[in-house]
């Protein structure tokens, strides 16, 4: 079966060892190309034994080209496309397969890094090609060329040309031109024979003269990532144009920086696993199979920039393993001795953060993870608490559990319960089967060692509203539309009145004294929100709506996307962010926002003049607007999700324009501001529009 071939010339010329500072750099190049070939199912064919031993007359650079097809046939290699790659090139471990970019044309990249060298060389070889006018704009580098069987005669002709003119060519390259060997003659040969050459390979494949382009540097101004530009942005690194006696040193330094990326996964896994203990000799950690399954699942590009939170460090065996998989490991432990041992076992790993806290006795204040590994307390209540706190505080991480099959079954029962409730979905089981697990303490498991679960986004939500008794007629207007949603419960905060004739989902909460002042009552919205936060912890999502909001259809989709807060009118020029439409997903970020809003609201209430009629805008809204816009235009620490006000807070002063907005945007929440709900004809017309849209 034909395969693509990497033809890699690496003939050692003993006469030039001093000039090149040894040929050790061959190995660094070879390491990268052998790995890349295995990964892309290509044949790596090194050209290490010259066809002609006279390396002065038959320079290696000539032999690599003129004898290429002869040697492949002598070796019995069935080839598809061939890439001639000089041994001064290193290929990035994850470089795309460039054979797929050739369109099966002769492919090379333009060599424009030293135009004077190119010009002098072109002029020097001009006579031997009968003064052919070579187009320097199409001059290519002969150290990286891709071709196929249709170009065989081209190379065979190039061989005949060299053999027919060998004395003159040697004189030109050694005494007259003194610039290169076969590269410029190859360019003449391509253009004389009118070969269709593809020269538009992507830039990352043609990085040459690296030192001149400052490619060994990094963005020191940001000081966030010290990865050299060559490695960060390049695919194919050419160490040419560099003093030859420095080539080995630079290629070695590059290899030392990137070599861990070229290990075959099985070898890489073994290297990592051999650094730590496993459950067969240390009861406090996971099995070798468990750790292998973690490596196979997460050691890839999808997770290399992610953070894992480990609950239960113990002595740090799994912690060390995880540090090879994720960009950052945050590990939590309460026992001082365990932390001390873990730090010893994790010496040399600089991406681990140790946090001492009691997961079951202290308020959680942990960083947001992408993956959470739960291996702390093993009672039913402990595991349940860990799951519920992760759901409450984090944005849909992946869950990994150890000791799923540990008797008497407390861990399994807590996980299975959350699966049954729809909070978690089992992705796959990992680690040892119970019959294969060897435990240092002799414990016999009754089910699989571990399990990976996905968290289901909980879109269940509650609706809150505040309504003073003097505004009860508005409540009567809107409440039926609220009840028509999928809201779990509806909390109505009042100044003492109740209406228990309605649906049992409604709960009335009396938290304020009667007050008919609108300017006083608007400040009570946030009090209602903060009261609800502590009152009901069974649901993570809720929205606060002014009672003059009419809901036309369910709004669950907001909570599928919302991470902290959803607010309307953020992008409406001349409008303030609405305090009458606030959508919240409970977590530490949204709680911090609400507390900051509370403080700023009090500042606005005290320090601004509210004696005049401020109908429509008051300190609740001005404080919310200022806090939101400062964050949106600045640090974005609250992760606020802007919601389309035309859909989720649709309003307009003019009724006709308002109805057009409702039609055009299929609005879901209609704001009947300025007591528009009292206009029976308008209400009837709008309900007709809503009904038609259903």
RABELQUI-V697962 format. One record per run of one state. SS is the DSSP state (alpha for helix, beta for strand, coil for the rest). FROM is the first residue (numbers start at 0). TO is the last residue. If there is no record, write none. Layout:
SS:FROM:TO / SS:FROM:TO
This chain:
coil:0:1 / beta:2:8 / coil:9:12 / alpha:13:19 / coil:20:23 / alpha:24:38 / coil:39:41 / beta:42:46 / coil:47:58 / alpha:59:65 / coil:66:66 / alpha:67:73 / coil:74:77 / beta:78:84 / coil:85:87 / beta:88:90 / coil:91:96 / alpha:97:100 / coil:101:104 / beta:105:109 / coil:110:113 / alpha:114:123 / coil:124:125 / alpha:126:128 / coil:129:134 / alpha:135:137 / coil:138:138 / beta:139:147 / alpha:148:163 / coil:164:164 / alpha:165:175 / coil:176:180 / alpha:181:191 / coil:192:195 / beta:196:197 / coil:198:201 / alpha:202:204 / coil:205:205 / beta:206:206 / coil:207:227 / alpha:228:232 / coil:233:234 / beta:235:237 / coil:238:242 / alpha:243:261 / coil:262:263 / alpha:264:272 / coil:273:286 / alpha:287:297 / coil:298:305 / beta:306:310 / coil:311:315 / alpha:316:322 / coil:323:326 / beta:327:332 / coil:333:334 / alpha:335:344 / coil:345:350 / beta:351:355 / coil:356:369 / beta:370:373 / coil:374:378 / alpha:379:392 / coil:393:396 / beta:397:401 / coil:402:408 / alpha:409:419 / coil:420:422 / beta:423:429 / coil:430:448 / beta:449:454 / coil:455:459 / beta:460:466 / coil:467:467 / alpha:468:482 / coil:483:488 / beta:489:493 / coil:494:504 / beta:505:509 / coil:510:516 / alpha:517:520 / coil:521:522 / alpha:523:534 / coil:535:539 / beta:540:544 / coil:545:547 / beta:548:550 / coil:551:555 / alpha:556:560 / coil:561:563 / beta:564:567 / coil:568:579 / beta:580:584 / coil:585:586 / alpha:587:606 / coil:607:617 / alpha:618:631 / coil:632:638 / beta:639:642 / coil:643:643 / alpha:644:647 / coil:648:648 / beta:649:649 / coil:650:653 / alpha:654:664 / coil:665:667 / beta:668:670 / coil:671:671 / alpha:672:677 / coil:678:678 / alpha:679:692 / coil:693:693
